[in-house]
Amino acid sequence: SPVHEMAHAYETVLNEGERREVLKWAGSKEWTRDVSEKFARGFESYLATESAPTPGLKAVFESFKKFMVDIYNGITGSEIDIELNDPMKRIYENEQSQQSR
């Protein structure tokens, strides 16, 4: 999902303390693909439930959520803040549903 992929992008801006918290939660000493996938799935779960697996990860996930809201707020009023008609909305919805399969 787009949120899952954004979580992977956000990994690159985690500070050392946040990375340590993720590694501890994932039960790993180093950042691997498995850790990366668990982090992304964990964030998806957090958005769906507002519940993080640990207090430390709650802070990491809240920071990421703020990061995403800041991106959205940066779009508002910009040249990509455009009105979509119903046919365009359906095209994008179909694209998203195909990606989630």
PABALUM-291807 format. One record per residue (C-alpha): x, y, z; residue in three letters. Coordinates in steps of 0.1 Angstrom, whole numbers, plus 5000, padded with zeros to 4 digits. Each point is the difference from the previous one (the first is absolute). Layout:
BEGIN
XYZala
...
//
This chain:
BEGIN
500050005000ser
501150364996pro
500250035038val
502249695002his
502450154974glu
500050345018met
501149815032ala
503049874981his
500850354989ala
499750135035tyr
502549745012glu
502750224985thr
499350295024val
499749805032leu
502450125027asn
502349765018glu
497849975030gly
497049934978glu
502049744981arg
501049835032arg
496449995011glu
498949844968val
502949745001leu
499149915036lys
496349954991trp
501049804969ala
502449785021gly
503050084977ser
503450145005lys
500250154965glu
497750154975trp
499049744975thr
497349964974arg
497949815026asp
500350295024val
499150244973ser
496949804991glu
499049975036lys
500450375005phe
497850084970ala
497349745010arg
500150145035gly
499350354989phe
497149884979glu
498649835030ser
500650315021tyr
498050214976leu
497249765000ala
499849955038thr
501850305015glu
501849745021ser
503849945000ala
501749695012pro
502250195024thr
500050355016pro
503350084981gly
498549904967leu
496950215007lys
502350315000ala
501749884967val
496649944983phe
498550335012glu
503150174986ser
499549834967phe
496350095000lys
500950365005lys
502549974971phe
497249884977met
497650275012val
502750264993asp
500349874965ile
496350024995tyr
499950355014asn
502850104975gly
497849884972ile
497050225010thr
500150314980gly
502849884977ser
499849934963glu
499149635007ile
497150105022asp
497549944972ile
496349904999glu
499449644987leu
496849924982asn
498249675006asp
501549824970pro
503550095012met
499249895035lys
498949664987arg
503249964980ile
502150075031tyr
497849775021glu
500449724975asn
503750054999glu
500349985038gln
497849695002ser
502149824974gln
503250095019gln
498649855032ser
499449664984arg
//
